[in-house]
Amino acid sequence: MSTDTLIADPLHQKARGRAGSSPIAAAETVAAAETVAAVPLASSPKTLSMKRRMADYVQLTKPRIVTMILVTTVASASIAAGGMMASIELAWLLLGTGMVAASAGAANQVWEREIDCGMARTAVRPLPDGRMHVANAMLYTAMLGIAGTFILQWKFGLAPAATGLATWLLYVVVYTPMKTRTSFNTTVGAIAGAFPVMMGYTAAGGSLTDWTGWLLFGILAAWQYPHFMAIAWLYRRQYAEAGFCMSTTVEPTGKSAGLQSIAGSIAIIACSIALCAIPLGLTGGMLATVAVVLASYPMLKASIRFARMPNDLLARKLLRSSLLVLPAVLLIVTLRCLV
């Protein structure tokens, strides 16, 4: 954050104290603070500009995660409906799903606001940096969650609304506290992160008992292993200093993270092939199978290389490949299921 004055509240002072536990952490905290938008801050959240306030409320919802969830929602809804939903129905679905996902992300930041002070990449978030009152964040979180669940129930019925509520509870109440207790939190987080795909699937007419929906779920859950293991490696020191229990802090050689990345990459290919084989048509199924294997291969290759020699360079390559593979695979399986 390029600021004239940093907010001097207890949480911010705690951030300084924890970051100061090592020269590297202190330097990272200063560097991260200097990279946020150049908006001068005063001594109270009340003095922030409206533009800064709005940006903070958006940041509180973890917009990148919400965007990824909305992309997968479109894919799962299209598959369940056998084509694109009507524009107005799709808009309602994305609004309801997005609000539930945004509420979960905000609740996660409310819960972890003190822990976030100990990591350079999270210490500049609105709550640990003191730019937002906790009460305001909690009210915002509740409003988003209730409104999103209501929209899903009102427009699409019980199944999408119940799935959204289950996703919220799993992510906030189960996954979030587990992050400081066991590295198994990654598996729970993968389930919570993949469950929204069933919101879109059931909203468009699919059933919770359909294999197609659960194979889509499998793709999303498996993808999060190579994606998150790369992140866990890159920020392993910050995670350790903040007290998070991740694979890369429990087993710091990175071998376990690498093997989990490989397993996730293979699972993506397996689920994708199964999805391509469900619709009738041998030729189309073979072409789609070849396409998903080719699309997924870069991430599998990156996972294998990372497992053999865990380092920051290979972790970044794995992270980049994961961001490219997911939309490519979803596009292929969606087109396959629609033709």
N, C-alpha and C positions, 0 to 999 in steps of 0.2 A: 504494500500500500504506500503510495507516495503521498505522505501527509505532512502537514506542518506540526500537528500535535496528535500524539497517540492517546487514545482514551485510557485514562488511569482508573480502572475499576478493578475489583478483586480478581475477576477472571483473567483480565489482561495481565495483571501482575503475576498471576499463577502461570500464565503462558511463558512470561519472561523467565520465571524461576525454573520451570521444567526444561525449557529450551536451553537454559544456561548450564544444564547438567553436563554438557560436553561442548567443546569449541565448535565441532561440526554442526551440532543441533542449533547452537546459537547463531552461527553464520547462516544456516538454512532458514531460520526464522526471520532474520533481518532481510535476507534476499527475497523471501516470499512476501514479506510485508511491503517491500518496495515495488512489487509487480502488480499489485491491485490497482484499480482505476484511480487516477490522480484526482481525488476529491478530498479537500481538506476536511478533517473531522474536528469537532470541538469536544468539550468535556461531557456531553450528554447526548444520548440518542435523539432527544427532542430537537436538536439543532441541525440534524441531517437534512439535506435537501430532499424534495419529493422524489426526484430521479434516483437518488442513492437509495432511498427507502424501498422503492419499487424493485430496484436491482437486487437488494438484499432479500426481499420476499421471494423473488424468483430463485435466487441462489439457495435459499432454505429448502426448496423442493427437490433439489438435485435434478435439474432440468435435462442433463444428458441421459440419465437413467430413464426419466419419464419419456424422452424422445424414443429411446430404444424400445421401451414397452409399447408405445403407440405404433411403431413400425410392425412389431410382431402381432399386435392386435389386428391391424389391417390384414395381414397375411392369414391369420387364423380365421378371421371372420369371412374372408373371401373364399377360403377353402370350404368352410362349413356351409356357406350360402350357395356355393357353386358358381360364384361370380361376384362382382362388386356389389355391395349393398347400395340401396338408394342413398343419395347424398345426405339427405336430412337425417336418416337413420344412422349412417356412419358418423355424422357429426355429433349426434347425441352419444353414441358409443364411445367415441374418442374423448368427449368431454367428461363423461362419467368415469371412464377408466383412468384418464389423465389426472382427475382430481383425487381419486383414491390413491394412485401411485405417488402423487405429489404430497399427499397427507402423510403417507408412510415415510417418505424421505425426510419430511420436516420433523416428524416425530422422532426419527432416528437422530437427527441433529440436536433436538432438544434433550434427548436422553444422554447423548455423548458430549454435551457442551463443555464439560470440565476436562474430559479426557482429550478432546480435540485441542485443548491448549498446549498439550505436550508434543504436537506434531506440526512441523513447519507448514505442511501443505493444507492443514485444517485450522490452524490457529487464527487465520485471517477470515474465517467464516463469520457471519453476522453475530452469532451468539457468543462464542469465545472471545471475539474482538470487542464485544460490548456495544455494538452498533444497534442491537435490538433487545428489547426487554423480553424476558422469558415468558411472561404472561401473555404478551402479544403473540409470540410464536406459538404458544399452546392454543390460544383462541383460533388463530389462523389454521393450525393443524386440524382442530376439531371441525371447523366450518368446512374445510375441504373434504374431509373424510365423510362427514354426514351428508353433504350435498352430493358427492360422487356416488355414494351408496344408494341414496334416494333416486337419483337419475337412472341408475342401472335397474333398480327394482321397478320403477315407474314405466320405463320404456321397454324393458327386455325381460322382466320377470325375476323369479327367485334365484335361479341357478347363477346367473352372472353376478347378482348382488351378493349372494352367499360366498361365491368364489372370491369376490373382491374383499369382503370382510375377512375371510380366512387368510388371504394374502397379507392383509394389513397386520393381523394379529401375529402371523408367523414371522413376518419381517421385524416388527417392532417389539413384540412381547417375548419372542423366543430367540430369534437370531441376534438382535442387538445386545442383550446381556451376555449371550454366549461368547461374544467376541473377546472378552477378557478372561474367559474360563477354559475354553478348549478349542483346539484347532479344528474340531469337527464342525465348528460354526460355518466353515466354507460349504459343507454339504447342505446344511439347513438354509444358508443364504442362497445356494443354487436352486433349491426347491422353491423358496419364496420368490426368487427372481424369475422363475419360469412359470409360476402359477398364473400370472395375468394372461398368458396365452389362452387359458381355458375361459377367461372372461369373454374374450372376443369370439371364441368358438361356440360357446353356449348361447351368447347373445344373438348369433346369426342362425340359430336353429340346430346346432350340434348338441349332442348329449354327453354327459360326463362319463358315459360307459363306452363311447366310441374309441376304437383304437387309433383312428386318425388324430384325434385331439391329443391323446397321450403320447403319440410319437412326436408331435410338434412340441409338446412339453419336454420330451426327452432331448430334442435338439437344443432347446433353450437351456435346460439344466446342464447338459454336458458341455456346452460352449463356455459356461461360466468358469469351468476349471482352468483351461489354458489362459483365458482372459484374466482371471483374478490372480492366478499363480504368478503371472508376469508382473502384475502390480505389487503383489505381496513381496516379490523379490526386490523390486526397484526401491520400495519404501520399507524394507525390512528393519533398518536401524531405527527409523521413526516409529514403526509399529512396536518395536521392542521397548523403546524409551517411554512410549505412552502406555504400555502395559497390555497391549493387544496380544492375544494368543493365536498366532498364525502358523501355518506350516513352516514358513521360512524363519520364524523365531524359535519354534520348538525344535526344528531340525535345520540348523543354519547352513548346512552344506548345499542345500537346494536340490538334493537328489529326490527327496519325496515330492517336492513341488514339480519337478520335471516329470516324474512318473505319473503324477496325477494329470498333468497337462497332456501327456500321451494318451492316457486312458480316456480323457474327455474328448480328444480329437477323434479317436477311433469310434467312440460312442456316437458322435455326430454323424460320421459316415454310415454307421450301421442303421441308425434311426432314419436317415435320409433315404437310404436304399430301400428300407421297408416301406416308407411313404410312397416312393416312386413305383413300388410293385403292387400297391393296393388297387389303383385303377386298372381297368382292363386295357389290353393293348400291348402286345409283346414288344413291338418296335419302339413305341413311345417310352415304355418302361426301361428298355435297354439304353436308349439315348439319354434319358433323364438320369439313370444310374451312373453312366459314364460322366455326365456333366457334374453331378454332385461330388463324385470322387475327385475329379480334376479341380473343382472349386475348393474342396476341403483339404487337398494335399498340401498347399503351402503352410497351413497351420500345423498339420501333422509333422511336416518336415521341420518346421521351426521348433516344435515341441521336442522332437528327438534331439536336435542340436543343443537345445537348452538343457535337456536332461543329461547329456554327455558332458557338457562343460558350462555349468551355470555361471553367468556373468551378466553385467548390466547391458552390454551390447546385444546379446542374444535374447535377453528378456524384452528389450524394446522391440526387437524384430518380431518376437512372438506376440507382443501386444498389438503391434500394427497389423499383423496378419489376421488376428482374431477379429479386428474391427472390419476387415474386408470380407472375411469368410462368411460371417453370419448373414449379412444382407444378400450375398450371392446365393447361399444355400436356400434361404427362405424364398428368394425369387424363383429358383429352379423348381422347388417342390410345389410352390403355389401354382406355377404355370402347368406343371405336370398334373396336378389334381383338378385343374380347370378344363383341360383339353380332353 
